[in-house]
């Protein structure tokens, strides 16, 4: 028995949805650009809303401004883009994952 192509497509969509556990990229939306002053210079940073939310929560927990937190990340980011460094920092802080040494360096920089 041959399964109609339309049904195969629907089965594939269900299979993919199951693999992703209901995650939907469109829920995070497009990156949002925000302007900050870092080291005396105005700069724009594009991040998806969940990363802005995470950054705000971390800044609040540390009694620091978002600009101060981003400035500290900028200080220790090395060769990667600032947006990528922020995403990795937020991920590391939220999950206890990779990059914790950089995360601790940001905390030390904020304490100065």
N, C-alpha and C positions, 0 to 999 in steps of 0.2 A: 504494500500500500504506500502510495506517495503522499507526503504531507504537502498541502498547498503552500506556495511561497509566502503568502500573506500570513498564514499561521506560523510558519517558521520565523518570520520577522517578529511577530508578537511574542513568541516563546523566547526569542533572543533578547528582547527588551526586558522581559521578566527576569531572565537569567542575569542580565547586567544590573538591573535594579537590586536584585538579591545580593550580588557581589558588593555593591556599594552601600548596602544597608540603609537605603533611602536617601543618601546624600545627593544633593542637587546643586551643581555649580551655580545655577542662576540664583539660588537663595543668598549667596554671598554678594551677588551683584558685581558690577564693574568696579574697578579700583576708583577710589575717590581721592582727588588731589586736594591737599591742604598746604597752606603756607606757614612756615615757622621761621623764626630768627635763630640761627645757630652760629656761634662764634662771631656775632656781629653782622652776619650776612643773611639776607632773606633767601630762603630756598623753598621749593615745592616738593612735596613727597606724595607719591601715589601708593595707596594701600587699599586692600579690600576692607570693608566695614568690620568684619570680625577681628582683623588685626588692629584697627583703630580702637575698637572696644577693649581689646586686651591691653593695648598700650596705655589707654586711659586708666584701666583698673590697676595696672602695675604702678603707674605714676601716683595714683591716689593712695595705694597701700604704702608707698614709700614717702608720702608727703612731699612729692616733687612735681614740678610742672612737666608737661609733656615735652616742652622745649628743652628742659634740663636733661630729661631722660634721653631724648634723641641726641643731644649734644654729647652725652656720655657714650652712647652707642657709636656715634661718629668717631670718637677718640680711639676706640679699640677695634673698629671694623676691619682694618687691614685693606685688602685689595677688592673686596666685594662691594657692590653698590649699597648705598645707604638704605634703600627700600628693602633689599634682600637681608641686610644685617638686622633691620628692625623685625622683619618676619621671623628670622631665626631666633632672635632674642625673645620675642613673645612666645614662640613655640617652646623654647627651652624653659622659660619661666613657668609656662602653663603645664608642661608635661614632665619636667625634671629630666628632659632628654639631652641630646648632644648639644654641646656648646656651653655647658654650665661654667666652664672656666672663664669664658668671655662674659657670661652673665654676672659672675662674681666680680670681674674687673669693672663692669659698669656700676655695680653697687659701690665699689671702692671709690670710683671716680665721682659718684654722686655725694659721697660722704666728705669729700674735700671741701 
